[in-house]
Amino acid sequence: MLAMWKFERQKAEGRKQKAASTGPRALLPAAHRPLRAFFCLLLCAYCLLAAAACRRDMQDQPKMKPYRSTVFFKDRLSSRQLVEGTVPRGFLKTDTEFFTGKKAGRASLPANNPQPPAGPQPGVASANNASNVSGAAAYPDDVEVFPLPVTKEVVERGKERYEIFCTVCHGPTGNGDGMIVRRGFRRAASFNDDRLRQAPVGHFFDAITNGWGAMPAYAPQIPAQDRWAIIAYIRALQLSQQSQQPQAQPAAAAASATPATQSGGQHQ
């Protein structure tokens, strides 16, 4: 048994040696084997370099900067022109009353025939100022009804925008006594005057959009939705101040009727 086991072991070792002598590694001479290892390492290094080259920093990314020229396009302009007939969504402004405060059909005038806006102009003596035209009749082109539902949220938004843009001139109660007026600036219009109480809402929208007198245009700063919200809050201010005026007027009349006395007992 022992002799048979030794024979089988020698036979297995002989098969291993034969397989090693006829395998792939036996095809290469011993001198070429280090060269093969070198090529393997070189290939690995190349793969690592290729992977590292895929990384790109944000400051080096390829992009077109506004108003810069480029050789990529034929016209050498990086900013591309819009497709002919393109209309930006939300900028078509088909609702004339909402975006202009004017009645439909009266918002646009011919460019070669400019006309002054309807209604009394600040600092200009006109026929309308001389007559007793007031209310909506003084501003026939302006809308008289809000083009959007006036809700509590709209009035609150208007109050917030009013305190940002309007309080400095017109004051917190709309009497035209804002802080810059107290510092010497021209007095702003009082929303509690009968003329502005009776003015249509479109007149306020026109004044905010295009300016009025010393007041600049606020269209670039205030969107149309917020302009209507401000007007809704102005109407609320007018109602709140109107309820206080009957109580304030008798007191003012009594103060003016009572002569002030000096220390010497003489009347002014």
C-alpha positions in Angstrom: 0.0 0.0 0.0 2.8 2.4 0.9 4.5 1.7 -2.4 1.3 2.3 -4.3 0.7 5.7 -2.5 4.2 6.9 -3.4 3.6 6.0 -7.0 0.4 7.9 -7.2 2.1 10.9 -5.6 5.0 10.9 -8.1 2.5 10.6 -10.9 0.5 13.7 -9.8 3.7 15.7 -9.4 4.7 14.7 -12.9 1.3 15.9 -14.3 1.8 19.3 -12.6 5.3 19.8 -14.0 4.0 18.9 -17.5 1.2 21.4 -17.2 3.5 24.1 -16.1 5.9 23.5 -18.9 3.1 23.8 -21.5 1.0 26.7 -19.9 0.9 30.4 -21.0 3.7 31.5 -18.8 5.9 28.9 -20.4 5.5 30.5 -23.7 7.4 33.7 -22.6 11.1 33.5 -21.9 12.1 34.2 -18.4 13.8 37.5 -19.5 10.5 38.9 -20.8 8.4 38.4 -17.7 9.6 41.7 -15.9 8.7 43.6 -19.1 5.2 42.2 -18.9 4.9 43.4 -15.3 6.1 46.8 -16.4 3.4 47.1 -19.1 0.8 46.2 -16.6 1.9 48.9 -14.2 2.0 51.4 -17.0 -1.5 50.6 -18.1 -2.8 51.0 -14.5 -1.1 54.4 -14.3 -2.7 55.5 -17.6 -6.1 54.5 -16.3 -5.6 56.5 -13.1 -4.5 59.6 -15.1 -7.5 59.3 -17.4 -9.9 59.1 -14.4 -8.3 62.2 -12.8 -8.6 64.2 -16.1 -12.4 63.8 -16.0 -12.5 66.2 -12.9 -13.3 69.8 -13.7 -13.5 72.8 -11.4 -16.5 75.1 -11.4 -14.4 78.2 -12.2 -13.0 76.4 -15.3 -16.3 75.0 -16.7 -17.1 75.8 -20.3 -19.9 78.4 -20.5 -21.1 81.4 -22.4 -20.9 84.7 -20.4 -23.5 87.4 -21.2 -22.6 89.9 -23.8 -19.3 88.2 -24.6 -18.3 87.2 -28.1 -17.6 83.6 -29.1 -16.3 81.8 -32.1 -18.7 78.9 -31.7 -21.6 80.6 -33.4 -21.5 82.1 -36.9 -22.6 85.6 -35.7 -20.0 85.5 -32.9 -22.6 86.3 -30.3 -22.8 84.1 -27.2 -26.4 85.3 -26.3 -28.8 83.7 -28.7 -31.8 85.5 -30.2 -35.3 84.3 -29.3 -37.1 82.3 -31.9 -39.2 84.6 -34.1 -42.7 84.9 -32.7 -41.8 83.9 -29.1 -43.9 85.4 -26.4 -42.6 85.0 -22.8 -45.2 83.3 -20.6 -46.9 85.7 -18.3 -45.7 88.8 -20.2 -48.4 89.0 -22.9 -50.5 91.3 -20.7 -53.8 90.8 -22.5 -55.8 92.1 -19.4 -55.7 95.8 -20.2 -57.5 96.9 -17.1 -55.2 94.9 -14.8 -51.9 96.0 -16.3 -52.7 99.6 -17.1 -55.6 100.7 -14.9 -57.3 102.0 -18.1 -60.6 100.9 -19.6 -60.3 98.5 -22.6 -59.6 100.4 -25.8 -58.3 103.5 -24.1 -55.0 102.3 -22.7 -52.9 102.9 -25.9 -52.5 106.1 -27.9 -50.9 106.6 -31.3 -47.1 107.1 -30.9 -47.2 110.0 -33.4 -50.0 111.8 -31.7 -49.1 112.0 -28.0 -51.8 113.5 -25.7 -51.8 114.4 -22.1 -53.6 112.0 -19.8 -57.2 112.7 -18.9 -58.0 114.3 -15.6 -56.5 117.3 -13.7 -52.8 117.6 -13.9 -50.7 118.6 -10.9 -49.6 122.2 -11.1 -51.4 122.9 -14.4 -54.5 125.1 -14.6 -56.8 123.4 -17.0 -60.5 123.6 -17.9 -61.2 120.6 -15.7 -59.5 122.3 -12.7 -61.5 125.5 -13.3 -64.8 123.6 -13.3 -66.3 121.4 -10.7 -65.5 118.1 -12.5 -64.6 115.5 -9.9 -64.7 111.8 -9.3 -64.8 109.4 -12.1 -65.8 112.2 -14.5 -62.4 113.8 -14.0 -60.6 110.6 -15.1 -62.9 109.1 -17.8 -60.3 106.6 -19.1 -59.5 105.0 -15.7 -61.3 101.9 -14.4 -63.6 102.4 -11.4 -63.7 98.8 -10.2 -60.8 96.6 -9.0 -59.9 94.1 -11.7 -59.2 91.5 -9.0 -61.0 90.2 -5.9 -60.2 92.3 -2.8 -59.6 89.9 0.1 -58.1 90.3 3.5 -54.9 88.9 2.2 -54.8 91.4 -0.6 -55.3 94.3 1.9 -52.7 93.0 4.2 -50.2 92.7 1.4 -51.1 96.3 0.3 -50.5 97.5 3.9 -47.0 95.9 3.8 -46.1 97.4 0.5 -47.6 100.8 1.4 -45.4 101.0 4.5 -42.4 100.3 2.4 -42.9 102.6 -0.6 -45.6 105.1 0.3 -45.4 106.0 4.0 -42.3 108.2 3.6 -44.2 110.7 1.6 -47.9 110.2 2.2 -47.6 109.3 5.9 -49.0 106.3 7.8 -52.6 107.6 7.6 -52.4 109.0 4.0 -52.6 112.6 5.0 -49.5 113.5 3.0 -47.3 114.2 6.1 -44.6 111.6 5.7 -41.2 111.9 7.2 -39.5 113.4 4.2 -42.3 116.0 4.0 -41.5 117.0 7.6 -37.9 117.3 6.6 -38.7 119.9 3.9 -39.7 117.9 0.9 -42.7 119.0 -1.2 -45.9 118.0 0.5 -47.5 114.9 -0.9 -51.1 114.6 -1.9 -53.5 113.6 0.9 -55.6 110.6 0.2 -58.3 112.0 2.5 -59.1 114.9 0.2 -62.5 114.8 -1.4 -60.8 114.8 -4.9 -58.9 111.6 -4.2 -61.8 110.0 -2.3 -63.9 110.3 -5.3 -61.1 109.4 -7.8 -61.4 106.0 -9.5 -59.0 103.2 -8.5 -57.5 103.4 -12.0 -56.2 106.9 -11.3 -54.1 105.6 -8.4 -52.8 102.8 -10.5 -51.8 105.2 -13.2 -50.0 107.5 -10.7 -48.1 104.6 -9.2 -47.2 103.2 -12.6 -46.2 106.4 -14.4 -45.6 108.9 -11.6 -47.6 112.0 -10.8 -46.1 115.5 -10.2 -43.0 115.1 -8.0 -43.8 111.5 -7.4 -41.6 109.2 -9.6 -42.8 106.1 -11.4 -42.8 102.9 -9.2 -43.5 100.4 -12.0 -40.0 99.0 -11.9 -40.1 98.4 -8.1 -43.8 97.4 -7.6 -45.4 94.6 -9.7 -49.0 95.2 -11.0 -50.4 92.8 -8.4 -48.9 94.7 -5.5 -50.0 98.1 -7.0 -53.6 97.0 -6.8 -53.0 95.7 -3.3 -51.7 99.1 -2.3 -54.7 100.8 -3.8 -57.0 98.5 -1.8 -55.2 99.5 1.4 -55.5 103.2 0.4 -59.3 102.7 0.1 -59.2 101.2 3.6 -57.2 104.1 4.9 -59.7 106.5 3.4 -62.6 104.8 5.1 -60.8 104.7 8.4 -60.0 108.4 8.3 -63.4 109.4 7.0 -65.0 108.0 10.2 -62.7 110.2 12.3 -63.1 113.5 10.4 -66.6 114.5 11.7 -65.2 114.3 15.2 -62.1 116.3 14.4 -63.8 119.1 12.4 -65.9 120.5 15.3 -62.9 120.5 17.6 -60.9 122.4 15.0 -63.7 124.9 14.4 -64.0 125.6 18.2 -60.2 126.1 18.4 -60.2 128.6 15.6 -63.2 130.5 17.1 -61.6 130.9 20.5 -59.1 133.7 20.4 -55.7 133.1 22.0 -54.8 135.4 24.8 -51.4 136.8 25.6 -49.9 137.3 29.0 -50.9 141.0 29.1 -54.5 140.2 28.6 -54.6 141.5 25.0 -56.4 139.5 22.4 -54.8 138.6 19.1 
